[in-house]
Amino acid sequence: MSEGLEQATGDETAETGGGETLLTAEAPKNEGQGGQTAKEDGDDTATSPPKGEVASEKNENAGGPEPYELTAPEGYPMDAEALKAFTKHCRAAGFSKEQAEAQLAWMQGNYQRWQEQQTTQRKSWREELRADKEFGGDKYEISVAEAQQGLAEFDKDDKIKTMLRETGYGDHPDVIRIFARVGRALAEDRIHGQGGGQSMKPLEDRMYPDM
């Protein structure tokens, strides 16, 4: 949430447009049929090279594509190891460099469409929260601040905040409602502790008054 949970440390989620409130297989090797040396001068011990070497030699002689290296498209989250595995897969499948690059471009297009869907979904969630009678309207900014405080209180190592940022669920209205209730209850506890002997309902009753 720039307006939500992940804003507590100023983090942004590039993959979903800013995050305003709280993505190898190797082809089977051919088995060589030959490889045995003919018996000579009464030598009854036949030898054959390892199967992997036979398959490698046959692949090299099969007229496959020349070795090549691929580069991940700009903005596509593919680390070096994944790119290396994908390149190896494309070579084993007999793809030319142009064909392999076309596959990468297709994958990037799918990723961009997913980003757009995530951005639309998160915007819809924020609008839903703004329309909420208890947490939205003129209470929206306060609710978000309370949610951030509630999350910070129990997420000391930022693992939950990181998960919410990466998945986009930091904008989900139900997530914000829960943490806003936590933050609100904690604030009331602090005020009560400073004010003395006034009795208060248990924390869970204040978080979920309708239960």
N, C-alpha and C positions, 0 to 999 in steps of 0.2 A: 504494500500500500504506500506511493509517494504520500499518499494520504493514509496508508494502512500500516500493517504490522512491521513490514520490512523497513519502513522509514526510520525506525528507531536508531539505526546506525547509518542512515543515508545511502543504503545499498540500492542499486537499481537493477532491473532485470532487462537486459537488452533484447532477450529472446521474445519477450512479450510486450515490447513497446514501453518499457520504463517501470513496470511493476508498481502501479500507483498506490495500492493499499497493502497489505500483509503477504538429445535423440543420437571364419575363413574355411572358406572351404577349399579344399584342394582336389582337383580332378583325380579320379582313380588312375593309378599308374598301370600301364600295359604290362602284362606278364610276358616275359620273353619265352619263346618256344625253343630257341636254340641255345647257343652259348657253350655247349660241351665241346671239348677238344677231342679229336679222334685218338683212339688208343694207338700208341706207337711202341714198337719193339717190345711187345709183350707186356707193356705197362697197363695194368688193368684198373688204374685209378683215373677216372674221368673228373675233370674240374670244370666248374662253371662260375662266372662272375655273379656277384650278388644281384638279386632281382632289381633292386633300386637302380643299379648302374645300367642294367639292360634297358629298363624303362626310360632312363634319362637319355641314353644314346638314341633310342627310337624316337623320343620326342624331338630331339635336336635334328634328326634327319627327316622329320615329318613335314618340313616346310612350314612350320608355325611362324608366328610373328617375331620380328626381331625384338630383343629385350628393350624395354622402355620403362620410364618412370612417370608417375602421374603426380599432378599437383591438385590439391583440394581447391574447389572454387572459393572465391572470396566470400566470407560470411557464412560458410558452411562448416559446422563444428565437427571436424574429423581430425583426430590426432594422428601423429606420425605412425603409430603402430597399426591403427585401423586402416590408414591409407596404404601401408605396406602390405597388409593382408589382402586388401581389396585388389591391389595391383597384381599380386601373386595369383589370386583367383581369376582375374581377367586373362592373364597370360595362359594359365592352365586351360581355360575355356577356349583359347584360340582367338580371343578378341584382338583386333588391331588397336593401336593407340587411339585412333579416332573413335572406334566403337566404345572403348573403355571410357573415354572422355564424355561421350554421349550418355553413357550410363550415369556418370557422376552428375552431369547437368540435370538429368531426370530426377535423381535423388535430391539435388538441391531445390528443384522446383517443388517437390513434395514437402520439403522442410519449410519453405517459404509459405506455402499454403497453410501448413499447420500453425506457423507463427501468426498468420492473419486470423485464423480461427481462435487461437488463444487470446489475442488482443480483443477481439469482439466479445468473447465470453467474459473476460475480466471487466470490460466496460459495462456489460449487462449486469454483472454482480454488484458493481459499485452503484449503479442506478437503482437496483433493488434495495440496497441498504439505505440509500438516500430517501427512498419512499417509505421506509419503515417508521411506524408511529412512535416506537419507543427509542430507537437509536438513530433515526434519520432526521430529515428536516433541519431545523436550527440546532439539533443535538448531534448532528453528524460529526463535526470536528471534535467535539468533546468525547463522543463514543470512540472515535479512532484513537484519540490520545489515551483513553482509558484502556483500550485493547493493547496498545503498545506497552503501557505500564504493567498490565497483567502478564503479558508475555515475557517482558524483561525480568519480572520477579521470579519466574519459575524456569526460565530458559537461560541459565547462566552461561552455558557454553555455546549459545547461539545455534544449536543443532536444529531446533524446531523452526527458528526463523529462516535458516538456510533452506530447509525443506519446503517451507511455505513459499519462499521466493522462487525456488527452482520449479516448483509445480504450478505456481500461479494461484494456489489456494489461499494465499494471504489476502486475496480480495473477496473470498467467498463470504457472503453475509452471515452464514451460521458460524463460521470460524471467528469472525469479528465480534458477533454477539457474545459468544462464550468468553472470549478474552476481555471484552469490555465489562462483562459482569464481574469477572475476577478483579480487574483493576478498580472497579467501583467499590467492591466489597473491601478490598485492601485499604482503599482511601478512608472508608468509613471506620475500619478498625483502628487506623492511626488517629483519626479524630477522636474516637471513643477513648483510646488510650491516653490521650492528652487531656480529655475532659473529665476523667474520673469515673464514678461508679454507675453511670447509666447502663442499664442492661440492654443487650442487643440480641437479635435472632442469630442462630448459627450461620456460618458462612454459606453453606449449601442452600439454606432457606432464602437467603438474600440474593443468591445467584439465580435460583429457580423458584421465584415466588408462586408460580402457578402449579407447582408439583405437590 
